[in-house]
Amino acid sequence: MIKKISILLIIALIAVCLASCNKPLPLESNPINTGNESSFIGYLNTDNLKPESYYTSFKQGITIGKYLETPYGAYYCSFDGYLYYSEKGNTKYIRLCNKPDCNHNSMDCNAYISRSAIGIGYYDNKIYYAVWNNIYCMDMDGSNHKRVKTLYEGYDSNFGFFHNGYFYYVITKGGCLGAIGNDDNNLYRAKVDDDSKPEIVLTNDAILKISLFMIDDDNIYIIANIPDNSKFVSLYSYSTISKSWSELSDAFGGPSAYYIIDDTGYCYINNKGFYEIDIDTKEMKQMKALEFENEGICSALYYPDYIYLIHCNSKTQDFTNQILYIYDWDYNLIDSVKFDKVYGKSTLGSFVGDIDGYIIFASNFNEKPDYYIDKSEIGSGNLMFHKIED
């Protein structure tokens, strides 16, 4: 099973908080947007199929569950609430709607799922998505939207992701992870393809300070904020088999990126470098020191081929001047390239995903991905961003 989780926490919280500020619209109370759709979108691609668990498990990314790789192609949910489809990830992205005479620019378009959408997931030939306290599903071509279940009463926001047929989530009454006002110390999960009720997986006060949680086999890892400490976070583990709880570190990576696989945790600590922690011994080591003259903000993203480090020069929400550094798993720098396609300091845009031989970027998360890197060019001396043509 592929087991990988990572996140740039700052953008993650922005995405969740933006969603929490959008009240449900009438359409979303029962979003059944069917019509006489054609079916050229969503054909099963039998070339180079991966194990089913690869597609159903949560994938790392800056936008938390907004980018989805499936046997049918790649799907992306923009911050504006529209779902886009690309056959190969680096090819043309189109809004996921085949309704005749639809202008694909309104809430009755099949591609619209909500600005409040928390994330998307794939399971058993369906796309699932969460909006506020409800889970919905649709066919792979964007048709036949229907509500699967209501998670809880009221309109408190939540943070969660889809993983192997479940939606795992925490309720964030305060609006965001770690916010004042959060008073529910439970981690829940709900089966996506039946009418069963959600169940409590874990209860612990660390959830009130949570900045991220992740799942690796039978273990759940909780990353929690430390009051008055922006440099580090606490890392905890919980075994769903033995029901044991353990604090692994109170000096794990700060608001940048994390990754757990098997018995090793990985993190990047801003302007200090790359670290690894042995889950069994709790021993943490610096693997590579790294300091930028302009500290800025960095995100580290861990993928099977490479580790990607994205450096923004400013500590504010300014993504107009990013540099992508590409490392091998021995922490050797292989290549780098500047991403200067984001226009305006109020615009959010950056890394979207890694799919097959390509690295996908969006110049504006409110719109579709529009640039890619061909990984065969890494280390060639001619690394560049290519435009995804319409």
VOGU-3710 file (C-alpha; in Angstrom, 3 decimals, decimal comma):
1> mikkisilli> 0,000/0,000/0,000  1,172/3,468/-0,773  1,234/5,417/2,485  2,150/9,034/2,249  0,890/12,207/3,851  2,257/15,724/3,698  0,970/19,299/3,842  1,859/22,961/3,775  -0,105/23,894/6,872  -0,532/27,586/6,141
11> ialiavclas> -2,311/27,052/2,811  -4,234/24,171/4,333  -5,696/26,375/7,049  -6,504/29,100/4,535  -8,426/26,575/2,439  -10,357/25,234/5,434  -11,170/28,686/6,791  -12,326/29,915/3,379  -14,637/26,937/3,177  -15,987/27,565/6,667
21> cnkplplesn> -16,914/31,125/5,725  -19,184/30,022/2,880  -22,684/29,209/4,134  -24,538/26,379/2,385  -26,574/27,471/-0,612  -30,029/26,136/-1,409  -28,622/24,014/-4,218  -26,318/22,235/-1,799  -29,084/21,024/0,491  -29,916/18,366/-2,088
31> pintgnessf> -27,500/18,749/-5,000  -28,936/16,356/-7,569  -27,801/17,872/-10,849  -28,593/15,263/-13,441  -29,281/15,758/-17,092  -28,682/14,179/-20,481  -24,931/13,933/-20,004  -22,637/12,395/-22,582  -20,070/9,905/-21,301  -16,757/10,761/-22,963
41> igylntdnlk> -15,343/11,806/-19,590  -14,473/9,147/-17,065  -13,461/6,141/-19,141  -11,369/3,599/-17,261  -7,739/3,864/-18,321  -6,301/0,346/-18,148  -2,754/1,441/-19,003  -0,354/1,305/-16,022  -3,061/0,722/-13,428  -1,895/0,919/-9,814
51> pesyytsfkq> -3,311/-1,058/-6,855  -6,782/0,086/-5,824  -5,484/1,197/-2,409  -3,219/3,702/-4,158  -6,243/5,538/-5,545  -8,427/5,296/-2,440  -5,832/6,370/0,161  -5,233/9,992/1,095  -2,494/11,683/-0,933  -0,209/14,445/0,167
61> gitigkylet> -0,439/17,875/-1,374  -0,540/21,541/-0,552  -4,298/21,769/-0,989  -5,442/18,826/1,202  -7,529/16,435/-0,820  -8,220/18,855/-3,646  -6,259/16,851/-6,236  -7,232/13,285/-7,018  -5,565/10,619/-9,115  -7,916/7,815/-10,200
71> pygayycsfd> -7,940/4,956/-12,732  -10,091/7,260/-14,879  -7,797/10,296/-14,890  -6,951/13,267/-12,667  -9,531/15,437/-10,853  -8,993/18,825/-9,247  -11,367/20,816/-7,031  -10,699/24,543/-7,272  -11,131/26,860/-4,305  -14,117/28,293/-6,200
81> gylyysekgn> -15,854/24,933/-5,905  -15,652/23,594/-9,477  -14,357/20,129/-10,295  -11,964/19,781/-13,253  -10,938/16,670/-15,148  -7,738/15,858/-17,049  -7,122/12,593/-18,827  -3,424/12,421/-17,897  -2,844/15,209/-15,402  -0,619/17,289/-17,655
91> tkyirlcnkp> -3,243/17,547/-20,400  -6,185/19,897/-20,827  -8,371/20,403/-17,721  -12,093/20,776/-18,365  -14,978/21,328/-15,974  -16,499/17,964/-15,141  -19,866/18,411/-16,818  -21,434/16,995/-19,975  -24,883/18,534/-19,607  -26,143/19,837/-22,945
101> dcnhnsmdcn> -26,279/23,633/-23,232  -24,568/24,153/-19,856  -22,308/27,208/-19,763  -20,272/25,557/-16,925  -20,324/28,799/-14,999  -23,218/28,450/-12,567  -24,211/26,445/-9,510  -26,444/24,114/-11,532  -23,438/22,934/-13,553  -22,534/19,325/-12,760
111> ayisrsaigi> -18,947/20,456/-12,156  -19,938/22,697/-9,241  -19,767/20,988/-5,846  -19,440/24,019/-3,514  -16,939/26,615/-2,357  -17,417/24,948/1,033  -16,194/21,575/-0,236  -13,646/20,158/2,219  -12,067/17,624/-0,120  -12,633/14,924/-2,704
121> gyydnkiyya> -11,929/11,207/-2,640  -12,201/8,134/-4,843  -13,746/4,807/-3,870  -15,372/1,968/-5,823  -15,765/3,892/-9,106  -17,313/6,950/-7,456  -16,075/10,409/-6,512  -16,996/11,442/-2,977  -16,931/14,939/-1,537  -17,755/16,557/1,801
131> vwnniycmdm> -19,648/19,827/2,162  -20,189/21,041/5,716  -21,807/18,170/7,603  -22,770/16,094/4,559  -21,054/13,550/2,317  -22,036/13,337/-1,349  -21,042/11,178/-4,288  -21,160/11,366/-8,071  -20,322/9,244/-11,075  -16,866/9,578/-12,587
141> dgsnhkrvkt> -18,217/11,738/-15,435  -19,722/14,247/-12,989  -23,331/13,072/-13,273  -25,762/11,722/-10,686  -24,852/13,792/-7,653  -26,520/12,524/-4,488  -26,261/12,924/-0,751  -24,843/9,842/0,993  -25,258/10,811/4,648  -25,334/13,607/7,184
151> lyegydsnfg> -22,470/13,392/9,685  -23,941/15,479/12,511  -26,590/18,114/13,169  -25,959/21,822/12,728  -23,450/23,706/10,612  -20,227/23,516/12,589  -17,298/23,209/10,191  -14,924/20,273/10,099  -11,572/19,204/8,728  -11,027/15,781/7,237
161> ffhngyfyyv> -10,065/13,612/4,304  -11,145/10,478/2,488  -9,133/7,327/3,052  -9,900/3,784/1,879  -13,671/4,100/1,881  -14,002/6,289/4,985  -14,157/10,002/5,692  -12,002/10,806/8,740  -12,724/14,161/10,363  -12,610/16,425/13,401
171> itkggclgai> -15,310/19,004/14,152  -13,952/22,550/14,276  -16,614/24,671/15,942  -14,183/27,587/15,990  -13,929/27,509/12,181  -10,394/26,149/11,715  -8,002/23,608/13,158  -6,592/24,823/16,466  -9,035/27,734/16,684  -10,386/29,153/19,920
181> gnddnnlyra> -13,869/27,744/20,363  -13,091/24,196/19,280  -14,533/22,017/22,056  -14,892/18,560/20,487  -11,901/16,355/21,321  -12,950/13,404/19,134  -11,630/12,065/15,850  -14,461/10,504/13,841  -14,809/8,400/10,743  -17,799/7,595/8,528
191> kvdddskpei> -18,193/4,863/5,902  -18,885/6,508/2,565  -20,923/3,824/0,801  -23,593/2,833/3,311  -26,073/4,360/5,770  -24,145/3,522/8,944  -23,582/6,229/11,533  -20,151/7,835/12,115  -18,010/6,301/14,838  -15,495/7,785/17,263
201> vltndailki> -11,992/6,530/16,498  -10,070/8,451/19,143  -10,782/10,812/22,043  -7,963/12,999/23,358  -7,553/16,669/24,315  -4,613/16,926/21,887  -7,260/17,055/19,155  -8,268/20,510/20,401  -4,776/21,740/19,417  -4,511/19,633/16,272
211> slfmidddni> -2,883/21,039/13,152  -2,971/17,786/11,162  -3,660/14,095/11,537  -2,537/11,226/9,332  -3,093/7,492/9,029  -0,527/4,790/8,360  -1,821/1,206/8,505  -3,167/0,683/12,044  -1,645/3,856/13,471  -3,031/7,379/13,645
221> yiianipdns> -0,581/10,244/14,016  -1,633/13,533/15,569  0,337/16,717/15,033  -0,638/19,367/17,591  0,295/22,999/18,004  2,396/24,070/20,982  1,181/27,332/22,602  3,495/30,287/21,986  5,804/28,155/19,832  5,647/28,655/16,064
231> kfvslysyst> 8,846/26,719/15,327  7,821/23,251/16,477  4,781/21,036/16,979  4,126/17,910/19,034  3,852/14,505/17,366  1,689/11,773/18,918  0,785/8,247/17,851  -2,282/6,127/18,563  -2,573/2,424/17,795  -6,058/1,368/16,727
241> iskswselsd> -5,109/-2,208/17,690  -3,585/-1,844/21,165  -5,383/1,484/21,886  -2,047/2,854/23,148  -1,231/6,588/23,034  2,315/7,919/22,909  4,056/11,282/22,577  6,854/10,842/20,041  8,320/14,364/19,968  7,694/17,894/21,201
251> afggpsayyi> 10,122/19,298/18,627  8,747/18,029/15,324  8,628/20,272/12,266  6,911/23,650/12,439  4,266/24,916/9,999  5,740/23,357/6,875  5,442/19,667/5,943  5,212/16,209/7,434  5,301/12,648/6,163  4,933/9,248/7,818
261> iddtgycyin> 5,715/5,905/6,229  6,140/2,607/8,078  8,325/3,323/11,127  9,836/6,654/10,066  8,562/10,221/10,261  9,921/12,956/8,019  9,695/16,711/8,384  11,266/19,953/7,291  11,859/22,592/9,976  11,889/26,065/8,507
271> nkgfyeidid> 15,430/27,372/7,954  16,942/24,471/9,888  16,701/21,567/7,474  15,394/18,052/6,918  14,790/15,733/9,869  13,782/12,109/10,397  12,369/10,445/13,499  12,432/6,746/14,328  8,875/5,994/15,454  9,963/3,063/17,656
281> tkemkqmkal> 12,886/4,702/19,487  11,568/8,299/19,261  15,070/9,362/18,190  15,076/12,394/15,882  18,029/13,280/13,660  18,877/16,136/11,350  19,544/14,637/7,927  20,500/17,810/6,085  21,027/21,336/7,393  19,479/23,993/5,198
291> efenegicsa> 19,314/27,730/5,763  18,115/30,428/3,389  19,473/33,963/3,513  15,863/35,100/3,230  14,131/32,661/5,595  10,677/33,041/4,090  8,363/30,021/4,197  9,135/26,516/2,936  7,053/23,465/2,222  8,522/19,989/1,803
301> lyypdyiyli> 6,571/17,402/-0,168  7,668/13,761/-0,178  6,987/11,573/-3,228  8,426/8,208/-4,346  10,785/9,728/-6,917  11,820/12,979/-5,259  11,444/15,319/-2,307  10,171/18,749/-3,357  11,019/21,848/-1,340  9,097/24,995/-2,254
311> hcnsktqdft> 10,576/28,237/-0,922  8,632/31,511/-0,806  10,736/34,573/-0,097  8,103/36,282/2,019  6,607/35,176/5,353  3,341/36,807/4,373  0,762/35,294/2,030  2,749/36,207/-1,080  3,285/33,383/-3,565  4,440/35,481/-6,500
321> nqilyiydwd> 8,069/34,447/-6,127  8,488/30,706/-5,472  11,432/28,432/-6,129  11,029/24,670/-6,425  14,048/22,691/-5,203  14,183/18,996/-6,098  16,096/16,530/-3,873  16,698/12,814/-4,075  16,003/10,645/-1,021  19,604/11,018/0,123
331> ynlidsvkfd> 18,890/14,762/0,369  21,121/15,676/-2,562  19,927/18,719/-4,505  19,228/17,609/-8,086  17,658/20,686/-9,683  15,680/23,869/-9,085  13,352/26,148/-11,023  11,504/29,391/-10,310  7,703/29,479/-10,421  6,766/33,088/-11,166
341> kvygkstlgs> 3,327/32,488/-12,686  1,269/33,698/-9,701  0,011/37,232/-10,294  -0,891/39,465/-7,367  -0,003/39,159/-3,700  -3,578/38,184/-2,835  -3,524/35,177/-5,183  -2,824/31,658/-3,918  -1,119/29,334/-6,353  1,583/26,677/-6,192
351> fvgdidgyii> 2,178/22,913/-6,287  -0,902/20,773/-6,979  0,353/17,203/-7,374  2,788/14,647/-8,716  1,250/12,260/-11,235  3,238/9,694/-13,210  5,972/11,614/-15,056  4,737/15,122/-14,272  4,657/17,737/-11,508  1,494/19,831/-11,646
361> fasnfnekpd> 1,177/23,492/-10,594  -1,645/26,040/-10,592  -1,032/29,768/-10,881  -4,366/30,342/-9,118  -6,033/27,768/-6,861  -9,394/29,338/-7,726  -8,968/28,039/-11,257  -7,682/24,890/-12,959  -4,045/23,691/-12,971  -2,213/25,370/-15,822
371> yyidkseigs> 1,496/24,407/-15,670  3,528/21,221/-15,438  7,118/20,005/-15,242  8,220/16,999/-17,250  10,226/14,943/-14,752  12,431/13,573/-17,536  13,956/17,079/-17,693  15,072/17,048/-14,044  18,872/17,258/-13,900  19,137/18,017/-17,623
381> gnlmfhkied> 20,074/21,670/-17,148  16,902/22,667/-18,996  14,213/22,327/-16,338  11,188/24,539/-17,019  7,457/24,931/-16,516  5,345/24,012/-19,528  1,928/25,543/-20,129  -1,019/23,150/-20,080  -2,721/24,139/-23,299  -6,469/24,501/-23,743
//
